[in-house]
Amino acid sequence: MKLLFSLVLLIIGLVYILPHSKGYAQTEVLWEAVKSNNLQKAKIAIQKGADVNAKDELGAPIIMWATFTSNLDMVKLLVSKKADYTKKGVILWGYLECYGNLTGIAAHKKDIAMLRYFIEELHIPATDRGINLPDATETGKHALDWAIVRYKEDKDETTINYLEKKMDFEQIEVAEVNLMDMKLTELPSFVYKLKKIKELNFSRNPIESLPPSLKGFKNLTVLHCFDTKLTNLPEWIGELKNLKRLNCSENQLIELPKTITNLSNLEALFCSSNELKSLPEDIGELKNLEDLVCFANKLTNLPASLGEIEKLKRLRCARNQIDTLLFSFQYLKNLETLDCEENQLTSLPNSLGDAKKLQHLYCSSNLLKYLPETLDKLESLIFLDVSFNDSLKNLPAKLEGLKNLKNLSLWCRPNHSLSETEKQRVKQALPNCQLNF
């Protein structure tokens, strides 16, 4: 009886497994056919039971790969055999980029016939978004996003022009328009139609001014315009209320408009390598600012209101002509990095000791004669560089509070070093710190 039961189970297993193993093998054949653009081979595999809805390890259905190989006949074959063209997955493309839907692939490959088939015959919305790899949600790029990526590669607006007929450019949200380093003297006309751009980058182009039309870009959160030919920023830039990052470095700016302090959501301001002689006095109004990078200008001081930006984490003002830090560190409780190298500082304020989270302090190549006695209150300090301050002969009497200091640089020119007695004192006070004399 047991033997008979075992035979029945074996027969049932063979009846189920053999056809399915055959289907699996044919599905592998179909994958090969799709990736090699072999339409006839694909037809035979499907006739023999290949799964037209098979997915790869990243969830990309086989129809996505047929789109990736730009084979419209293959795509139509799969659709005719009931392939589900609404399913999405991910196909890796480039560095940290991925395709996440059919229309996105067709748009980036500038395959208008394929794109027209998806939108006009299969009725896939032109606004359909792809899978976003980090969280596997449908919040990735849409066809227009990918068409703009393609424009960056070849300056061809064909796909963009087609999509303009299929979607409302003024209402569609565009994650990023990257036009960096394209030798543009002005922005392409399609940019001005996209009112809901979030990130705009036209850096490294010989553009001499910010186009007035950008005034209406209320959704803009990131604006990169570094290394262009800008000589000024317009007053209306203060109306871009959602702006979080502004990079206008490596230009010919003499001043920043006062209205820049109206950017209440600004988190990062990069204005290095310009001709700035001062920063707006009310810069302290930028309450959400975390990064201020203004090195390599002609600044002689920094506004006192800078000390009111409690969220400030990184201040880089190296290579200027600053002789005194006029602001207080009393409220800069979150400051982690202060870089004021290559200025004309003769001292640092005693309030520096209030910057309890300060980890990196760079003040080499100044005119420092002494360091504040409050230095040992900087318990979070990891790196301190006071090299090439020729008049600095002694460090503060108390150094034991610098418990986390890992590296202290005191490089100097010949005949300007600390005395041997002072060096020994520093070594004893900081036994776990690497000292560079």
N, C-alpha and C positions, 0 to 999 in steps of 0.2 A: 504493500500500500504506500509506504514511504517512497519507494523507488518510483512508483507511478506519479506521485505528487511532484517529485523532483523533475521528472521528465516533462510534465505539464508546464512547470515554471520555466524550464529551459526553452521550450518551444515558444512560450509567450515572450520571453526575453529576446529570442532571435527574431521573432516577428516584429518587435518594436525597434530593436537596435539596428538591424541591418539597413532598413530604409533610411533611418535617421543618420547613420554614419555615412551613408552614400550622399545624403543631402548636405552634410557637413563638408564632405570632400568637394562637392560641386560648388558650394559657397566659396571655398578657397579658390577654386578655379575662376569664379566670378570676380573675386577681388583682383586676381591677377589680370583678368581681361579688362576690367575698368581702369586699373592703373597703367596698363599698357595700351589703352585705346583700341582694343580688339573687339569690335562690335559683334562680329560673327561668333567669336568664342563666348561672348557674354550670352548671346541668344541660346546657344546650345546648353550652356550651364544652367540657365533658367529653365529650359525645357526639361532638364534632368533633375530639377528640384532644388536649385540654389535658392537661398533666402535673400530676397531683394530688399529686405529691411535689416540686413546684418549690420552690426556696428563694430568699430575697432575699439581698442583699449581706452581711448579717450571719448568714447560715446559717439563718434562721428559716423552717421549712417552712410551706407555705400553711395547713396545719391549725392552726398556732399563731395565725395572723391571724384565722382563723374563730373561734377561741376568744376572741381579743382583742375581736372585735366582738360577743361574747355571742350567737352564733347557733348554737344547738344543732342545729337542722335542717341547717344547712350543714356542721357538724362530722360529723353522722351520714351525710350524703351523701358526703363525702370518704372516710370510713371504709369505706362500702359499695363505693366504687370503688377500694379497695385503697391508700388513703393510709396511709403508715407513721406511726402515732401514737407510735412510740417514738423517732423522730428529734427532735432538739432544736436550737435556735438561740437567738438573742438578739433581743428587741424592747426598744428603749430606752424607759424610763419615768421621768419626773422627772429630777432632778439626780443624776447618777452612780448611777442605779438601772437595773436591767433585768430583764425577765421572762426566764426561762430554761427553762421547761417548762409543760406544759398545765395541770397541777393548780395550779400557782402562780398562773397567770393567773386561773383560775376562782375560786380562794380569795380573791384580792384584789378581784375584781369581785363577790364575795358571790353568785356564781351557783351555788346549791346543786344545782340540777338538772344543770348541766354537771358539777359536781364529782362528783356521785353516778354519772353516766354513766361518767366516766373510772375511778373507783375500783371501782364495783360491777359494771359491765358489761364494760369493757375490762380490768379487773383491773390498772390501773396502781397501784403501791403508794402509799399515802398519804404515805409517807416519801420518795418520789422527789424527788431534788434537781435543781435547774435548772443550766444552764450558768453558770459564773462568768466574766464578761467578761474580766478581766485575763489569765487563763491558759487560757481555753476548756476548763476541766475541769468535771466534774459535781459541783462542791462548792458550788454556789450555794444560794439559798433553797429550802426545801420549802413545801408548802401551808400549814403552820401558821405558818411565818415570815411569809408574806404575809397570813394571816388576822389576825395580831397587828398588822401594819402597818395593815390596814383598821380594826381596833378603835381604833387611835390617831386615826383620822379621824372615826369616828362613834359610838364606844362600843357598838357592836352585837356581841354575842358569838355570834350565830347560827352563823357558819361555824366558830368555835372549838368550839362545843358539838357540831357534827356531827363534826368531826375527832377529838374526844376519844373517840368511839365506834370510830374506825378506827385509832387508834394508841395506844401506851403513853406517856402524857404523862411519866411518871417516867423513862423511858429515852430519849426523843427529845432530841437535842441541838438547842437553840435558840440561834441566833447572837446575837440581840439582842431585848430587850423594851424598847421606847422608849415611855414613858408621860409624857413631859415636857409640862408646861404643860397639864394636862387638868382642873384644878380638883378633883383627887381628895383625899379626906380619908383614904382607905385604899386599899391595892392591891386590884385585882379578884381574886376567888377563884381564877381559873384560873392566876394567877401561881404560887401556892403548890404547884400540882401539877407544875410544870415544874422538876424538880430539876436539870436539866442546862443551865440558862441560862448563857451566857457573859458577856453584857453586860446590865446592868439599869440603866435610867435613869428615875427618877421625880422628877427635879428640877422646881422651880417648881410644886409642889403643896403645899397646906397639911397635910402629913403631919408629925405631931409626934414620932414615934419610929420606929426601925427595927423592923419586925415580927420577933418571935422566930423565926418559921418560916424566915426567911432564913438562920438558922444552919446549916441542912442543905444550903445551896447550895454544895457543895464545888467545882463546876466554874467558879464565878464568877471572871472575870478582871478585869472592869471594873464599878465601882459608882459611879454618879453620883447624888448626893442633895443637890445644891447648891440654895440658895434655897428651902428648905422651912421647917419650923418646929422643926427638931431642936434640942434643948437639951443632948443628950448622945449619945455613941456607946456602945453596950453593950460590956461586957467580952468577949462572945463573938465580936466582930468579928475578934479575933486568931485564930480558928479557920478563917477563910476563906483557907486556905494558898495558894491559886492566884491570889489577888487581885494584879493588877499595877498597876491605876490606881484610886485612890480620890479622889473629889472631893466634899468636904463643905463647901465654901465658902458664904459668905453665909447662915449660920445663926446660932444663938445659943449656940454651944458655948463653955463656960468652960474646959474642958480636954479633952485626948485621953486615952483609956484607955491604961494602961501596956502592955496586951496588944497594942496596935497594932504594937509592935516585934517581935511574933512573925510578922508578915507578911513572911517571908523573900524572897518573890518580888516584893514591891512595887517598882515602878519609878518611880511618880509619885504624890506626895501633894499635894493641893490643899486647903488649909484656911484660905484667906484670908477676910477680912471676917467674923470671928467676934469673940468676947470672950476669946480665949486669952491667958492671962498667962504661960504657959510651955509648952514642949514636953517630952515624956518624956525624962528624963535618958539613957535607953539608946537613943535614936534612932539611934545609931551601929550598932545591930544590923541595921539595914535595909541590908544590904551591896549590894543591887542597885538602890538608889534612885538615880535620875538627875535627877529634878525634885522640888524642895521649894519650894512656893509658899505662903508664910504671911504675905503682906503685909496691912496694915490690921487688926491685932489690937492687943493691949495687952502685947506681949512686952517684957520688960526685958532679956532676954539670950537667947542660944541655947546649947544644951548643948555642953559641951566634946567630947562623943563625936561630934558632927557632923563633926569633922575626920577621923574614921576611915572615912568613906564614900568609898572611893576611886573609885567609879563616878559620883559626883555630878557633873552637868554644869551644872545651872542652880539657883541659889539666889536666891530673890526674897523678901526680908524687909523691904521698904520700908514706910513709914508705921506704925512701931511706936515703942517708947520705949527702944530698945537703946542703951546708952552704951558698951559694950565688946564686941568680938568675942572671946569666951573660947576659941574653938577655934583650932587650928593649921591652916595651909594646907599643911603638909609633905606630907601624903598625898593632897591634893586635886589630883592630877596631871591629871585630866580636866575640871576645872571650866572652863566656857566663859563663863558669865554670872554676875555677882554684882551684885544690885540691892539696895542698902541705903539708898536715898534716904529723906529725911524721918524720920530717927531723931535720936539725941542723941550720936552718936559723936564723940569728941574726937580719936581717932587710929585708924589701921589697923595691924595687927600686921606686924612685919618679915617674918614667914613668908609674907606675901602674895606675895613674889617667887618662892616655890616653885610657884605655880599657873601653870605654864609654858604651858598651853593657854588661859588666860584671854583672851577677846576683847572682852568688854563689861564695863565697870566703871562702875556708877552709884552715886555717893555724894553727890549734891547735897543741899542743905538739911539739913546736919548742923552740928556744932560743931567741925569739924576745924581743928586749929591747924597741922598739918604732915602731909605724906605720907611713908611709909616710904622710906628710901634705897634699898631693894631694888626700888623701882618699875621701874627701868630694866631689870630682869631679865625683865620681862613682854614677851618678844619677839613674842608673838602678839596683843598688845593692839591693837584697832582703834579702839575708842571709849572715851573717858574723860570723865566728867562730874563735876566737883567744884564746880559752881556754887553760889553762895549759902552758902558757908562763910565767914562774915564775918571769922573770925580767921586765915584762911589767907592769908599774905602772900608766901610763897615756895614754889616747887616744889623737889624734890630737886636736888642739885647735878649729878647725872648723869641725863641724859635721852636720850642718844644711843642707848641700847639699845632704845628704843621704835621700832624700824625700821618696823613696820607700822601705827603709829598714824595714822589718817586724820582723826580729829576729836577735838579737845580743847575742852571747854566750861568756861569760867571766868567765866560771867556772875555779876554781883554787884550788890549794892545800891549806891546813891550813897555815895561816900566810903569804900568798902570794897574797892576794886579793887587789883590788884597795882600796884606802882610801874612807871613807864615803863621803868626800867632792867631790872626783872625781866621785863617783857613782851618787851623786845628780846632778852634772853638766851634766853627760851623760843623765840622765833621763829628764832633762829640754830641752836638745838639741834634743832629740829623743822622743817626747811625744807619738807618735803612734807606737812605736816599742816595741816588747816584749823583755825584758832584762833578761838575765840569768846570775846571778852573782854566 
